[in-house]
Structure formats: C-alpha cells, structure tokens
Amino acid sequence: RGLETVNRVAWNDAVQGSAAAEYLYNELGVRKVAVIHDGSAYGQGLADVFKETFEGLGGEVTDYEGITVGEKDFRATLTKIAANAPEAIYFGGFQAEAALLVSQKNEVGLEDAIFFTDDGAFSDQYIEAAGGAAEGSYATFADLPAGSPELEAFRARYKE
C-alpha cells in the first residue's frame, strides 16, 4: 500500500498461552493435555507458555510434539499422542494445520479429546477446512468491543 511505517499490536504469548491453560484447567476441568506446535516462533512460543502454565496449575502434559508446516498427514503424531489418552490437545500454530489436526484426531481414537488452539486458527478458513470436525473446538483471541473502557483508554493514551 506504499506505507513507509507499519505498527502492529499483537497479544503477548504469555497472555494468550496462559489464558488457554487456565481456561482448560479451571473452566473445563482438564487435567491431562497433549501439546502440539508448528515449529514457528509464534506457535512454539504459545505452546511453551501453555505447557509451563498448565503444569504449574497441577496439570499433566502427556506429550509435547512439533509438526512441519505444509504437511497434510499428522496421523502418526496423533496416534503417538492417543496412546497417552489426553483429555485435550492444545495446538500452537495456524489455521491450515489446525484444520487437519482437528479432522485427523478423530481417526486415531481421540474423538473425545477437546481441541484447543489460538488466534492463528481463529478464522472462517479454519471452520470451512475442518468442516464438522471443528464443532466444539476452542480458540483464544482478543476481543475488545468498540466502546469498551479499556479500548477507549488505550486510544486516548495512543493519541497522546
């Protein structure tokens, strides 16, 4: 667009990863989770924070696995994870791999495992690609409704 400078505000991994762990542990009552990341600084960073927070709450991380972006078949990784019977899978990464993981987990005996991911998969593309397998999955994302006191305070500070 011909811009000389672009500023982007993104949520800190420490906020998003810990919020996911706390929600799974405190709100959903999950005690055993498998963690998967896509190897990127974004995905692995979230997975690391999630893992540390979840274990700190007293939860058990049954597996910590990395996948390769662009691959289409994650059944081998999911089969390994299934052997440890996690109640949930947390994925740090983006929508293309998230859609494949949530679809393929049901084929290897993980149909009852909750699928929880991040704002990298919070998209219409994820839902379209995963189809019915996306039903019931969770994703963290930032939602400050227009007019919220926090958003208006930020805008005022930013203009200053």
N, C-alpha and C positions, 0 to 999 in steps of 0.2 A: 504494500500500500504506500510505499515511499516514506515510511516513518523513519526518522533518524534515531529515535529512542522508544523503547517499549518497556513499560513496567508491568510486571505481573505479580499478583499476590497469590500465593499458594499456601494451603494449610501445611503446617509442620507435621512431619511423620510422628513426632512424639504425641501430638494431639490426636491425630486420626487413628494411629495404631493402638494407642492405649484406650481410646474410646471404644474401639471394636472389641478389645479384650474384656474391658469392663462390662460391656453390654452382654456379650456371650456368657460371661461368668455370673454376673449379678442379676441380669434380667431374664436370660434364657435358661440359667441353671446348668450350663455345660461345664463339665469337669475334665473331659478328655478331648483334645483337638489335635488335628494334623495341620501343619503349616506348609504351604507351598508358595514359592516366589518365582518370578520370571527372570531373575538374574540381573535386572536393571537396578540402578541406584534407587529409583523410585520404589519398585516392587520389593526388593530385598530390604530396603530401609524400613518400609512398613512392616514387613514380616518380622524383622529383628525386634522392633519395638513391641509389636503384638506379642511375640514369644516371651520376651522379658516380662512384660506386664502380666500376661496370663499366668506364667509360672509364679510371679510374685504374689498373685492373688491366691495361690494354692492349687492352680490347675495343672494338669499334666499335658505336655506336648509329646504326643506319641511318635511323631515324625516331623522332620524338617527337611524339605526337598526343594531342589531347584529344577526348573524346566527350561527348555530352549524356546525362545520366541520364534514363531513361524512353523513349528512342528504341528502336526494335525492329530497325532495319536498319543494320548497321555495314559493309556490303559495300563502300561507296565508300572508307572509310578503310582497310579491309583490302586492297582492290585496289591502292591507292596504296602501301601497305607491301610488298605482294607484288612490286612492280617492283624492289625493292632486295634481294630474296632473303635475308631474315634467317633464321638458324638457329633462332631462338626469338622469342617475343613475351612481354614482361613486361607485366602489367596491374595497375595500382593502382586498386582500386575494390571494388565489392561483387558478390555472387553473381548478381543478375539480369542485369547487363551482362556479367559473365564468362561466364555460360552461353551467351548469344547470341554473344559473340565467339568462343568456342571452337567453337561449332557452325558459324558462318558462315565462319571462316577456311579451312575445307576446301573451300568452294565457290569460292574465288578463287585456288587454286593454292598454298595454304600448309599443305597436309595434312601435310607433313614437318616443319613448324616446331613446336618444343616450345612448349606453352602453360604459362606460369608466372604464378601470381597470389599473393595474400596471404591473411591470415586473415579478411578480409571476404568471401571466397568459400569459405572452409573450412567447408562445411556440406552437409548432406544435400540441401537445396534446390538447390544448385548441381549436384550429381550427378543428381538427378531431372530438372531442367530441361534439362541438356545431354545427357542420355542417354549413348549410346555415344561421343559426341564428347569426353566428359570423361575417357575412358580414356587414361591416360598423362600427364595434366596434373599439374602440381606446385602446391602452395600452402604458404606459410610459416605457421607457427602456433607458439604457445608450448605446450610440453608438459613440465611438471614433475610427474613421477609422485608420487603420495602416498607419503610416507615418504622422499623424496629428501633428502639432507643440506642442499641449498640451500633447499628449501622449509621444512624444519624450522627452519633458522637464521633465515629470514625471519619465520616465525611467532613465534619466541621474541623477536626484536627488535621486532616489531609489538606484541606484548602488553606489552613493557616500556614 
